[in-house]
């Protein structure tokens, strides 16, 4: 026969909930055991708090909103606040500030940003200035993405100019001039290649002629 009283005395595996309650007293103080990269409650994420504060302060002072945000997030999460007011790579910022430093919803927030039309001259070349080694490099080292303050983008020769539309008269003129320069350069390169080939053949003929002359003298 199995002794039921002895079974009750055997150790039992505790659930996560029971373990946390036994260790911390309750399930409410989640910050005590949650890792910084994981939150048990979605409302504990910084972006959830940020969006709530921004929506509640539309038309109100941004400094007041920022002050409230900083009180409820971790120190390293504070800089994320103003990211909502900066344009992204392809889309505009979700919020803007008016002249009174009040938060306003950006009406163009869902519109995809137009890719700028950049004209580069025929002789355009670019590079990067390495502030550490004090020299220009064509392509930065692999770790430049982790230390982008080290390399400064710069134009080595020629120029570039940005236009809003390809229909701009100046853009059309510059484009036509560049195409003309490219065609001329192509012809010059072909001519130079032919001249080198002709010079090579004439040198070969000269060497053969001198070799024949030496054989006759012998």
N, C-alpha and C positions, 0 to 999 in steps of 0.2 A: 504493500500500500504506500502511496505517496503522501508524505507528511505535508499538508497544506501550509501549516505554520512555518515550516522551514523554507518553503517556496517564497513566501512573502519576505523572508529575510535575505534572499539572494539579491545581488546588485542589478539594477535596471539601467538600460541605456536612456539617457535624457534627450528629449527633443531640443532643437536649437532654441525654441521659445522658452522652454523650461530652464535651459542653461543660462540664457541671458537674464531671465528674471531672478534666478538664484544668485547670479554674479553681480548684477547692477541694480536689482530691486524692482525694475519695471522695464517696459518696452518703449518708453517714450524718449529716453535720453540716447538717441541713436548715434549722436556724434561721438560718444565714448568708445564705441567699438567699430564704427564704420570707417573704412579706408577713405582717403581723400579723393580717390578716383572712382569711388562707388558710393552711392547713397541709396538706402533702403526705401526712402520716400521720394517720389519724383518732385514733390514740392520743395525738397531740400536742395535741388540743383540751383546753381547760381542764375542760369538763364531763365528759370521759372520765376524766381524772385525779381529779376531784372525786368522782365516783361510786365509783371504785375505793377511794379513801381512806375514804369514809363507810361503805361496806359492810365494809371491813376493820376499822373501829373501832366497830362496833355493840357497845354495852355497855362501851365504853372512854371515857376522858376526851376531851372535845371540844377542849380546848386543845392536847392532844397532836396530834390530827388536824389542827387548823388550822395548827399549826406545820409539819407535814410538807407540807401543801398549799402553803403560802407559799413553800417552798423549791424547788418544781418548776413554778411558774407565773410569769407576768409580773406586775409590780406592780399594773397596772390590773385584773388578774383576781382579786385577793385578796378584794374585797368580795362576790364571787359566792358565797363559801363559806356565809355565814349566810343567804343567800336561801333555801336549802333548808329552813330552820327557820321561815320566815315563811309565814303563810297567804296564798294567792293570792286573786284576785277571786272565783272560783267554786269553787275546790277548796282543801282544807286542805294544810298543808305535808307533805312526804314524811317528814321526820324531826322528832323532838322531843328534849328534854333532860329527864332525870329529876332528882331532888333532888341527886344527886351529880355533876351536870353531865356525865353520861355519855350518849352518843348512843343513841337508841332509834328504831325504826321506828314511824311514826305509824299505828296501826291504822285510822284514818279517812281515810287519804291519798287513797283512790279515791272517797270519797263526796262528792257534789256538795253544796256549802254551800247551806243554805236561805236564800232571799232574805228579809231581815228585813221584818216588817210594820210600816210606819211610819204613824202617825196624825198628821195635821196639822190644827190647829184651823181654824175657818172664817175667821178673820182672819189666817191665816198668810201671811207674805211673807218672802222671803229675798233676800240680796244678797251682795256681796263688798266687803270693805274693802281699798282700794288703799293699801298701806303707803308707796308712793312719793309719790303725790299727796295722801295724807291725806284721802281722801273715800270715800263709799260709792258703788258702781256696781251696776246691776242685772245686767249681763252684762260679764265681763272682756273686755279687748281680745284680739284673735286670738292673740297670742303668749303668753297666760297659761299655756298648756300647757308652754312651754319655761322659764318662770320662775314656777312655782306657789308659790314662797315669797313672792312679791310680794302675792298676793291671799289674803285670809282669809275663808272662808265664814262667814256669820253670819246670824242670824235677826233681821229688822227688826221684825216684829210677830207676835203670836201665839206658838204653841209647837208642838213636835213630840215625839212619844213613840213608842218602839219596843216592840212586843209579839212574843211567840214564836208566838202563835196568834190567829186571828180569833175563836176561841171564848172568849177571855178576857172576863169580865163587864165589866170596865172599858172594854175596847175597844168592846164592843157598845153600852155606855151613851154613850160619847163619839161614836160613829158616829151614833147616833140623834139626839143633840143637834145634831150638825153638819147632818144632813139637815133637821131642823126649822128651823134657822137659815137654811139655804139657801132653803127654801120661803118663809119669811117675808121674806127679802131680795128674792126674786123678785116677791112681791106688792107690796112697797114700791116697787120700781123701776117696776112697771107703773102704780101709782097716781101716782107722781111724773111719769111720762111723760104721763099723761092730764091732770094738772093743768097741765103746761106747754103742752099742746095747747089746753086750754080757755082758758088765759090768753092764748095767741097769738090765738085766735079772738075773744075779747072785745076785745082791743086793735084788731083789724082792724075789728070792728063799731063801736068807738068812733071810730076814724079816719074811717070811712065816714059816720057820723052827723054828725061835725064838718064834713066836707066838704060834705054836703048843706046844713047850716045856713048855711055861708058863701055858698053859691050863692043861697039864698033871700034873704039880707041884701043881696046885690048887685042 
